[in-house]
Amino acid sequence: MSEVGLLPWEREWAEHVGTMRHEANVAKRDAEYYDPARMQDNLTASVASCCAEMAVAKLLNKYWDGSYWPAADHAKHRDQPDVGLNTEVRRIRSRGNPLPVRRRDVDAERLMVLAFPVPDKFVTVEVIGWGYAVDLWRVGVPAEYDRRGTTRLVSQDRLYAL
């Protein structure tokens, strides 16, 4: 596990991007595999996710474009990775939570990274580990909340340390 501290302007930009992503998707329904009982409010989740993406990019020295777009343009960008050319960042809300890997991550041959933005301010991000989606899918267990079977959960002990 590596700990990454965001500088004030990095944290501010991540919050701006998270806010813009949230505002663009206010009227949009959540994905089928989201379990409302396990979710936090969308604005907080968006900001925390952007802080995780920023921290992973910083740690790996990869480009993070901080992009956001109108909801109507989502289909144009749905296959865009979070960081660099092929890195998908998954943010968890609690230490110890597994890494969710989706079938589309396997199909896109993504490199998966698990990160925990430390509440309340998300200035510190614990980057827990990584793996290739195709390998992680094989060792993951089906997520009980995903009725379509497109998500597997991977224990943190199966990840490579950063």
C-alpha positions in Angstrom: 0.0 0.0 0.0 1.2 3.5 -0.9 -0.1 6.7 0.7 -0.5 9.6 -1.6 -1.1 13.2 -0.4 -2.9 15.6 -2.7 -1.7 19.2 -2.8 -4.3 21.8 -2.2 -4.7 22.6 -5.9 -4.9 18.9 -6.8 -7.6 18.4 -4.2 -9.4 21.5 -5.4 -9.3 20.3 -9.1 -10.5 16.8 -8.1 -13.4 18.3 -6.2 -14.3 20.5 -9.2 -14.3 17.5 -11.6 -16.3 15.4 -9.1 -18.9 18.2 -8.7 -19.2 18.7 -12.5 -19.6 14.9 -13.0 -22.2 14.8 -10.3 -24.2 17.8 -11.8 -24.1 16.2 -15.3 -25.6 13.0 -13.9 -28.2 14.3 -11.4 -31.2 13.1 -13.5 -29.5 9.8 -14.5 -30.4 6.5 -12.9 -27.8 4.5 -11.1 -26.4 1.3 -12.7 -28.3 -1.9 -12.1 -25.5 -3.3 -10.0 -25.5 -0.4 -7.5 -27.1 -1.3 -4.2 -28.7 1.8 -2.7 -28.3 0.4 0.8 -24.5 0.4 0.3 -24.2 3.8 -1.4 -23.4 7.2 -0.1 -24.7 10.5 -1.6 -23.6 10.8 -5.2 -21.7 14.1 -4.8 -19.5 12.8 -2.0 -18.9 9.6 -4.0 -18.0 11.6 -7.2 -15.5 13.8 -5.3 -13.9 10.9 -3.5 -13.6 8.9 -6.8 -11.9 11.9 -8.5 -9.5 12.2 -5.6 -8.7 8.5 -6.0 -8.1 8.9 -9.7 -5.9 12.0 -9.2 -3.8 10.1 -6.5 -3.4 7.0 -8.7 -2.3 9.1 -11.6 0.2 11.0 -9.4 1.6 7.8 -7.9 1.9 6.0 -11.3 3.1 9.1 -13.1 0.3 8.7 -15.6 -2.0 11.3 -17.2 -5.4 12.1 -15.6 -7.5 14.3 -17.8 -10.0 15.2 -15.2 -12.7 15.0 -17.8 -16.5 15.4 -17.5 -19.2 15.8 -20.1 -22.9 16.2 -20.4 -25.0 13.0 -19.6 -26.1 12.9 -23.2 -22.5 12.4 -24.3 -21.8 9.5 -21.9 -22.0 6.8 -24.6 -19.3 8.6 -26.5 -16.9 8.3 -23.6 -18.1 5.1 -21.7 -15.0 3.1 -22.7 -12.5 5.8 -21.7 -10.2 4.7 -18.8 -9.9 6.6 -15.6 -6.1 7.2 -15.8 -3.6 7.0 -18.6 -4.3 4.7 -21.6 -5.7 1.7 -19.8 -6.0 2.1 -16.0 -9.3 1.8 -14.2 -9.4 3.1 -10.6 -11.8 1.6 -8.1 -12.4 3.6 -5.0 -13.7 1.9 -1.8 -15.5 3.5 1.1 -14.1 1.2 3.8 -10.6 -0.2 4.4 -10.6 -3.9 3.7 -13.4 -3.8 1.0 -12.7 -5.9 -2.0 -11.9 -4.7 -5.5 -14.9 -4.9 -7.9 -14.0 -6.0 -11.4 -16.6 -5.8 -14.1 -16.8 -8.0 -17.2 -16.2 -4.9 -19.3 -12.9 -4.3 -17.5 -11.8 -7.8 -18.6 -13.0 -7.2 -22.2 -11.0 -3.9 -22.3 -7.9 -5.6 -20.9 -7.7 -3.0 -18.1 -5.2 -2.6 -15.4 -7.2 -2.3 -12.2 -6.1 -0.2 -9.1 -7.8 -0.2 -5.8 -7.8 3.1 -3.7 -9.2 4.3 -0.4 -9.6 8.1 -0.1 -9.4 8.8 3.6 -12.5 10.6 4.8 -13.5 13.5 5.4 -11.5 15.6 3.1 -10.0 12.9 0.8 -6.6 14.7 0.9 -4.8 11.5 1.6 -5.5 8.4 -0.6 -4.3 4.9 0.3 -3.5 3.2 -3.0 -3.8 -0.4 -2.0 -2.9 -2.6 -4.9 -3.3 -3.5 -8.5 -3.8 -6.4 -11.0 -4.9 -7.1 -14.5 -8.7 -7.4 -14.9 -8.4 -10.7 -16.7 -6.4 -12.3 -13.9 -8.5 -10.7 -11.1 -11.7 -12.0 -12.7 -10.5 -15.5 -12.4 -9.9 -15.2 -8.6 -12.9 -13.1 -7.8 -16.2 -14.2 -6.4 -19.5 -13.2 -7.9 -21.0 -10.1 -6.3 -24.3 -11.0 -4.7 -25.7 -7.5 -5.5 -25.2 -7.9 -9.3 -28.0 -10.1 -10.6 -26.6 -10.0 -14.1 -23.3 -11.6 -13.0 -21.1 -8.9 -14.6 -19.2 -8.1 -11.3 -16.7 -10.1 -9.3 -15.2 -9.1 -6.0 -11.5 -9.6 -5.4 -10.0 -9.8 -2.0 -7.2 -7.3 -1.3 -4.7 -10.1 -0.6 -4.9 -11.1 -4.3 -3.6 -7.7 -5.4 0.0 -6.7 -6.1 1.2 -4.0 -3.7 2.2 -0.6 -4.9 
